[in-house]
Amino acid sequence: MSYDRMLIRFRHSIRAKRYVLTLHAEDEMEQDGLNIFDLEHVVLTGTVIERQRDIRTDQWKYHIGGATIVGDDAEVVVRLGPTGKVLFITVYRV
């Protein structure tokens, strides 16, 4: 299944700086030695690996795999927030 429309929407929001990080995503980003530019780069150059329904919120979340600024493999998990901004749920190096 193709998630191209969602990926385009995520990328548009990233370019417009319309995103927020959960505290969990901030903690994971710091622990893995990543920065916000790495997260942006993963979304802007990556692909949707998987879509899952969140058990707690019943909303769709998307696993996007791509490369950091320096070319390391990483994944982010995002969803659209209630205001239409991209919400980074978590991030990790692969």
C-alpha positions in Angstrom: 0.0 0.0 0.0 1.3 3.5 -0.9 1.3 6.2 1.7 2.6 8.9 -0.7 -0.2 11.4 0.1 0.6 11.3 3.8 4.3 11.5 3.2 3.8 14.6 1.0 1.7 16.1 3.7 4.3 15.3 6.4 7.0 16.8 4.2 5.1 20.0 3.6 4.6 20.4 7.3 8.3 19.8 8.0 9.3 22.4 5.4 6.8 24.9 6.9 8.2 24.1 10.5 4.8 22.9 11.5 5.7 20.1 13.8 6.1 19.4 17.5 8.1 16.8 19.5 6.8 14.8 22.3 8.9 14.6 25.5 9.6 11.0 24.6 10.9 11.9 21.1 13.1 14.6 22.6 14.5 12.2 25.2 15.2 9.5 22.5 16.7 12.1 20.1 19.1 13.1 22.8 20.0 9.6 23.9 20.8 8.6 20.3 22.8 11.7 19.6 20.4 13.1 17.0 19.2 16.6 16.5 16.1 18.2 15.0 17.8 18.5 11.6 18.2 14.7 11.6 14.5 14.2 12.3 13.6 16.6 9.5 16.0 14.9 7.1 14.5 11.5 7.8 11.0 12.7 6.9 12.1 14.8 3.9 14.2 12.0 2.3 12.7 8.8 3.8 9.9 6.4 3.0 6.9 5.2 5.0 7.8 1.7 6.3 4.6 1.0 8.1 1.3 2.4 9.2 -0.1 1.4 12.6 -3.2 2.2 14.6 -2.2 3.5 18.0 -3.8 1.3 20.7 -4.3 4.2 23.1 -5.4 7.0 20.8 -6.9 4.9 18.0 -5.1 7.2 15.5 -2.9 6.2 12.6 0.9 6.6 13.2 3.5 6.3 10.5 7.0 4.7 10.8 9.3 6.6 8.4 12.8 5.3 7.7 15.5 7.4 6.2 18.9 8.9 6.7 20.2 11.5 9.2 22.2 14.5 8.0 25.4 12.5 8.1 23.9 9.5 6.4 23.2 7.2 9.3 20.0 5.1 9.2 17.2 6.3 11.5 13.5 6.0 11.9 10.8 8.3 13.2 7.3 7.6 14.2 4.9 10.5 13.5 1.2 11.3 13.2 -0.8 14.3 12.5 -1.8 16.2 15.6 -5.2 17.8 16.2 -4.0 21.1 14.8 -2.6 19.5 11.6 1.0 19.7 12.7 3.3 16.7 12.5 3.8 15.1 15.9 7.0 13.3 16.4 6.2 10.4 18.7 9.7 8.8 18.8 12.9 8.5 16.9 15.7 6.0 16.9 18.9 5.0 15.1 18.6 1.7 13.2 
